[in-house]
Amino acid sequence: MTFSELGISDAYIKGLKELNIINPSEIQIAVIPTLLANKTDFIGLAQTGTGKTAAFGLPILNTIDTTKTEVQGLIIAPTRELVQQIKKQLFKFTKYINQRIFVEGVYGGEKIERQIKSLNRPTHIVVATPGRLLDLIEREALDISNVKTLILDEADEMLSMGFKEDLNKILKHNTADRNTWLFSATMPDAIQQIVATYMSSDAIKVEINKSALVNKNISHHFINTTIKSKLDVIVKLLKNRQGERCIIFCRTKAGTNKIAKQLGDRGFSIGALEGDMKQKERDKVMRAFRKERIQVLVSTDVSARGIDVNNLTFVLHHQLPEDLSYYTHRSGRTARAGKTGQSIVLIIPGEMQKMMDTQKALGITFREMVVE
C-alpha cells in the first residue's frame, strides 16, 4: 500500500519523503482514506509512536479552505513538546503544495502576548495545549467558532494530566458545525464520557493492534536486584550500552534528581526532567537530548509525556509504576516509527507478583536479563 493509493497527492508525498516517511504505517492505512472520504466524528485507538500525526494531519490539511483566513482546524495535545512537534510536521507536510496553509502553535511557558500577536495573522490550524487554548478563548484572543475539525491527540494522557475540566469547557464551543476526531492509546471511563457527550453515536472507530496494549515492536525485560544494588546495576547497564540513548523513569521528583546526580557524578552525560523545572530549563535539556549531547534522560512519568525522540533504544524503569497505563506510556517512548526497542524493569524481592500482574494485564512477556 502506498500513500498515493490512500488518496494523498504527489505534493504531500514529496513532503513526506523528506521526513523519511515512505510507506504508510498500519494506522495511516486504516485512518487516512476514512477521514478523506467522510465528514464524520472519529475515534482512533493506537499506541504512541505508530504514526498518528500523519494519520490525522494529512486529512485535516485536506479540509482547509485557503481562500478563508479564519481558524478551521484545531488540534489539542497534552504537552508543549507534542504541540511543537505536530506544528513542525504539518509545516513540513505542506512544503510542496501550491496553497499556503498557516499553522500556529500555542502553549504555556511562553508569553501569551506574543502568541496573541501571532494569532492576529491569517491562521488556518491551531495546535494547542488545553490550558493555554482555554485562556486564549476566554480572553477572546482566539475565535474557534469556524472550526470544522477538532482533534484530541493522546486524549488519555491529557486526562491523566488533569485537563478534564479544561477540555469540557473547550468542547462545549461550536459543537453543531464541527467533526471531532479523538486519538488515544487507551479508553478509560473519562474518555468514554467525552465520546458520549461531545461526539456522534455514529462516530467511526478504528482500533490498531486491538490485542496489543503495548507496541508490538517493544521487548520486555526484568533485572533481579536489591534496593542497595540498583545504582550499580544501572551503571553497569549504561557502560555496557555506551553510545545508546535511554530514558530512566522514576516515580518521584526527588528520586529523579537523586539518580541524575549519582549518574552525573559517575561521569555519564545526564539530563533530568521533573515537574518543578522552568520551561526554559526543560527546553534546554530536551534540546541537548535530541541533539545527542546527553546520553541518558532521567524523568518522572508526567514530565516525559509527549516526548518523541528518534533512535531511543531502550527505556529503564527504576521501579514499576503504580498505574498500568504509565507502563504503556513509558515503554512507548522507544520503538517509535516502526523501529524496535527494549523496556527494562528493575525488580527487587517482593515485586515479582506485581510484575506478573502487569504481564497478564497488558498481554506481554517479561524475560529475565542479567547484567555483568
Legacy VTK file of the C-alpha trace (Angstrom):
# vtk DataFile Version 3.0
C-alpha trace
ASCII
DATASET POLYDATA
POINTS 372 float
0.000 0.000 0.000
1.325 3.481 -0.909
0.339 6.996 0.168
-0.827 7.594 -3.403
-3.243 4.635 -3.088
-4.535 6.143 0.182
-5.555 9.272 -1.740
-2.628 11.549 -0.839
-1.468 13.950 -3.582
2.059 13.917 -5.036
2.892 17.301 -3.464
2.222 15.940 0.041
4.055 12.677 -0.756
7.133 14.740 -1.689
6.993 16.429 1.735
6.581 13.051 3.463
9.629 11.652 1.665
11.765 14.463 3.056
10.676 13.347 6.523
11.672 9.797 5.547
8.012 8.700 5.706
7.975 6.430 2.642
5.476 3.644 3.337
2.263 4.245 5.316
2.024 2.656 8.767
-0.866 0.481 9.890
-2.769 3.363 11.473
-2.220 5.587 8.427
-3.611 2.872 6.122
-6.649 2.433 8.393
-7.352 6.114 9.073
-6.394 8.309 6.097
-8.883 7.002 3.453
-11.714 7.083 6.026
-11.061 10.696 7.045
-10.501 11.882 3.474
-13.766 10.337 2.281
-16.109 11.116 5.197
-17.191 14.155 7.180
-17.504 12.234 10.400
-16.681 12.040 14.075
-13.861 9.579 14.533
-12.183 7.520 17.292
-8.705 6.129 16.655
-7.188 3.773 19.213
-3.467 3.230 18.739
-0.260 3.215 20.739
2.032 6.209 20.765
4.784 6.117 18.140
2.663 4.485 15.427
2.447 7.470 13.048
-0.715 9.193 14.286
0.404 12.721 13.313
0.357 11.928 9.587
-2.799 9.821 10.059
-4.799 12.864 11.211
-2.519 15.614 9.884
-2.870 14.877 6.181
-6.697 14.648 6.340
-7.068 17.867 8.381
-4.841 19.744 5.909
-7.160 18.454 3.193
-10.181 20.128 4.882
-8.694 23.654 4.816
-10.155 26.296 2.508
-7.162 28.589 1.887
-9.354 31.346 0.434
-10.503 31.993 4.018
-8.197 33.337 6.731
-10.143 32.003 9.742
-9.196 29.115 12.041
-10.774 25.985 10.545
-8.811 23.239 12.310
-7.944 22.784 15.982
-5.556 20.135 17.336
-5.282 19.743 21.110
-2.332 17.832 22.571
-1.128 17.267 26.156
2.315 18.895 26.145
4.252 21.799 24.718
6.710 19.341 23.100
3.949 17.476 21.301
2.346 20.734 20.119
5.681 21.905 18.703
6.272 18.536 17.061
2.812 18.427 15.402
3.140 22.014 14.166
6.573 21.259 12.703
5.342 18.122 10.934
2.283 19.857 9.435
4.556 22.631 8.164
6.844 20.066 6.515
3.917 18.120 5.011
2.818 21.306 3.197
6.247 22.285 1.844
5.451 21.450 -1.811
1.730 22.198 -2.070
0.560 25.203 -4.105
-1.576 26.870 -1.412
-0.246 28.317 1.848
-1.771 26.686 4.919
-0.864 28.630 8.056
-0.400 26.640 11.283
0.165 28.253 14.700
1.185 26.526 17.957
0.103 27.866 21.379
1.146 26.529 24.782
2.056 27.556 28.307
5.578 28.607 29.233
5.723 31.312 26.583
4.404 34.888 26.767
0.727 34.874 25.859
1.008 38.356 24.301
3.433 37.004 21.708
1.031 34.187 20.855
-1.911 36.595 20.594
0.129 38.676 18.148
0.861 35.570 16.047
-2.837 34.624 16.014
-3.704 38.043 14.548
-2.071 36.878 11.318
-4.036 34.565 8.983
-4.207 31.184 10.740
-5.927 28.055 9.383
-4.953 25.466 12.006
-4.146 25.989 15.688
-2.229 23.329 17.625
-2.569 23.893 21.370
-2.267 22.604 24.890
-5.639 22.689 26.722
-4.779 25.282 29.399
-3.335 27.906 27.082
-6.069 27.309 24.499
-8.818 27.916 27.064
-7.042 31.049 28.283
-6.939 32.443 24.714
-10.606 31.581 24.100
-11.696 33.233 27.370
-9.689 36.378 26.516
-11.441 36.381 23.119
-7.990 36.327 21.522
-8.874 33.187 19.561
-12.124 32.601 17.696
-12.909 28.890 17.240
-16.476 29.397 16.009
-15.488 28.443 12.434
-13.594 25.287 13.368
-14.744 22.427 11.163
-12.414 19.765 12.595
-11.272 19.406 16.208
-8.673 16.750 17.040
-7.851 15.431 20.501
-4.427 13.788 20.323
-3.279 11.483 23.129
-6.604 12.114 24.861
-5.918 9.676 27.715
-2.663 11.490 28.542
-4.499 14.842 28.674
-6.991 13.460 31.171
-4.340 11.805 33.343
-2.547 15.175 33.449
-5.641 16.847 34.898
-7.071 18.625 31.842
-10.576 17.130 32.057
-12.282 20.370 33.122
-10.446 22.475 30.506
-11.362 20.007 27.754
-15.021 20.022 28.749
-15.113 23.834 28.535
-13.382 23.826 25.118
-15.524 21.032 23.661
-18.750 22.891 24.520
-17.894 25.508 21.865
-19.217 25.146 18.314
-20.456 21.568 18.711
-23.063 21.657 15.916
-20.821 22.510 12.976
-17.673 20.510 13.576
-16.321 16.990 13.399
-14.342 15.682 16.360
-11.513 13.194 15.881
-10.221 11.571 19.061
-6.967 9.619 19.243
-5.967 7.703 22.362
-3.861 4.720 23.421
-6.479 3.618 25.969
-10.206 4.163 26.546
-10.752 4.830 30.274
-14.205 5.826 31.551
-13.410 9.554 31.331
-12.664 9.224 27.587
-15.856 7.245 27.026
-17.706 10.076 28.779
-16.212 12.635 26.339
-17.221 10.412 23.419
-20.780 10.063 24.743
-21.156 13.814 25.491
-19.463 15.514 22.539
-19.346 13.013 19.698
-21.901 11.442 17.390
-23.169 7.956 18.180
-22.311 7.177 14.530
-18.623 8.015 15.038
-16.363 5.699 13.069
-13.986 3.740 15.296
-10.656 2.236 14.246
-8.513 0.188 16.597
-4.945 -0.793 15.740
-3.437 -3.927 17.304
-6.521 -4.443 19.435
-4.946 -7.278 21.389
-1.694 -5.374 21.954
-1.994 -2.712 24.629
1.723 -2.088 24.184
3.576 -1.521 20.898
4.460 -4.948 19.477
7.986 -3.795 18.491
8.987 -3.491 22.159
10.588 -6.428 24.005
10.120 -6.506 27.792
12.808 -7.493 30.284
13.426 -7.529 34.028
16.607 -7.481 36.103
16.547 -9.018 39.580
18.285 -6.720 42.040
18.009 -5.129 45.509
17.376 -1.526 46.568
21.079 -1.212 47.535
22.322 -2.607 44.216
20.048 -0.652 41.859
22.538 2.127 41.164
25.380 -0.345 40.426
23.098 -2.249 38.033
22.189 0.975 36.196
25.867 1.996 35.954
26.858 -1.432 34.535
23.954 -1.405 32.079
24.826 2.080 30.786
28.524 1.196 30.484
27.626 -1.962 28.532
25.480 0.101 26.174
27.622 3.169 25.572
26.511 5.095 22.507
22.868 4.058 23.054
20.372 6.546 24.444
17.701 5.817 27.019
15.194 7.321 29.429
15.247 6.187 33.071
11.810 6.551 34.688
11.357 7.311 38.395
8.161 7.727 40.373
9.174 10.894 42.225
10.886 14.235 41.595
13.287 13.588 44.474
14.214 10.166 43.048
14.726 11.679 39.587
17.115 14.350 40.851
18.990 11.916 43.102
19.644 9.371 40.332
20.575 12.090 37.825
23.149 13.465 40.313
24.541 9.998 41.145
24.974 9.107 37.480
26.392 12.538 36.654
28.962 12.085 39.437
29.989 8.832 37.765
30.749 10.581 34.510
27.616 9.927 32.450
26.101 12.684 30.291
22.776 13.108 32.090
19.709 15.322 31.890
16.779 15.376 34.327
13.114 16.269 33.749
10.749 16.869 36.636
7.665 18.919 37.380
9.264 21.844 39.240
11.536 22.785 36.336
11.015 26.038 34.491
10.027 25.648 30.848
13.309 27.217 29.680
15.328 24.624 31.627
13.146 21.808 30.303
13.585 23.013 26.700
17.357 23.196 27.190
17.511 19.582 28.460
15.273 18.295 25.656
17.303 20.127 23.007
20.534 18.562 24.310
18.912 15.110 24.422
17.549 15.401 20.875
20.932 16.555 19.584
22.533 13.573 21.361
24.697 15.729 23.616
23.004 13.877 26.505
23.027 10.069 26.551
20.572 9.492 29.396
17.426 11.329 30.439
16.065 10.698 33.949
12.400 11.642 34.232
9.176 11.415 36.198
6.151 9.991 34.380
4.288 13.240 33.765
7.434 15.120 32.683
8.081 12.605 29.889
4.577 12.910 28.408
4.577 13.749 24.714
8.327 13.247 24.270
9.150 11.891 20.836
12.847 11.235 20.331
14.290 9.268 17.433
16.529 6.244 17.958
15.858 5.701 21.643
16.953 2.070 22.008
15.610 1.349 25.478
13.744 2.681 28.495
14.634 1.683 32.040
12.072 1.603 34.855
13.759 2.313 38.207
10.643 0.615 39.563
7.321 -0.449 38.095
4.773 2.392 38.004
1.660 2.212 40.185
-0.617 2.755 37.200
-0.649 0.253 34.312
-1.247 2.978 31.723
2.017 4.605 32.858
3.894 1.441 31.853
2.333 1.696 28.386
3.305 5.375 28.049
6.795 4.863 29.472
7.650 1.923 27.231
6.086 3.737 24.246
8.971 6.237 24.225
11.065 3.558 22.484
10.330 1.535 19.300
8.855 4.549 17.531
8.084 4.853 13.811
8.430 1.111 13.158
11.765 0.632 14.973
12.358 -1.938 17.738
13.206 -1.159 21.354
13.508 -2.589 24.847
11.682 -1.857 28.082
13.723 -2.946 31.116
12.402 -3.057 34.700
14.469 -3.279 37.900
12.730 -5.764 40.219
13.504 -6.123 43.928
12.379 -9.002 46.192
8.631 -8.805 46.791
7.844 -7.143 43.411
7.684 -10.315 41.324
3.909 -10.654 41.782
3.336 -7.086 40.634
5.414 -7.799 37.539
3.372 -10.943 36.845
0.142 -8.923 37.216
1.468 -6.292 34.769
2.431 -9.034 32.322
-1.040 -10.587 32.462
-2.962 -7.295 32.268
-1.010 -5.987 29.257
-0.592 -9.290 27.411
3.207 -9.051 27.366
6.049 -11.359 28.448
8.919 -10.217 30.643
12.207 -12.063 30.064
14.989 -12.029 32.609
18.095 -10.025 31.744
21.410 -10.438 33.556
23.832 -7.512 33.717
27.509 -8.340 34.244
LINES 1 373
372 0 1 2 3 4 5 6 7 8 9 10 11 12 13 14 15 16 17 18 19 20 21 22 23 24 25 26 27 28 29 30 31 32 33 34 35 36 37 38 39 40 41 42 43 44 45 46 47 48 49 50 51 52 53 54 55 56 57 58 59 60 61 62 63 64 65 66 67 68 69 70 71 72 73 74 75 76 77 78 79 80 81 82 83 84 85 86 87 88 89 90 91 92 93 94 95 96 97 98 99 100 101 102 103 104 105 106 107 108 109 110 111 112 113 114 115 116 117 118 119 120 121 122 123 124 125 126 127 128 129 130 131 132 133 134 135 136 137 138 139 140 141 142 143 144 145 146 147 148 149 150 151 152 153 154 155 156 157 158 159 160 161 162 163 164 165 166 167 168 169 170 171 172 173 174 175 176 177 178 179 180 181 182 183 184 185 186 187 188 189 190 191 192 193 194 195 196 197 198 199 200 201 202 203 204 205 206 207 208 209 210 211 212 213 214 215 216 217 218 219 220 221 222 223 224 225 226 227 228 229 230 231 232 233 234 235 236 237 238 239 240 241 242 243 244 245 246 247 248 249 250 251 252 253 254 255 256 257 258 259 260 261 262 263 264 265 266 267 268 269 270 271 272 273 274 275 276 277 278 279 280 281 282 283 284 285 286 287 288 289 290 291 292 293 294 295 296 297 298 299 300 301 302 303 304 305 306 307 308 309 310 311 312 313 314 315 316 317 318 319 320 321 322 323 324 325 326 327 328 329 330 331 332 333 334 335 336 337 338 339 340 341 342 343 344 345 346 347 348 349 350 351 352 353 354 355 356 357 358 359 360 361 362 363 364 365 366 367 368 369 370 371
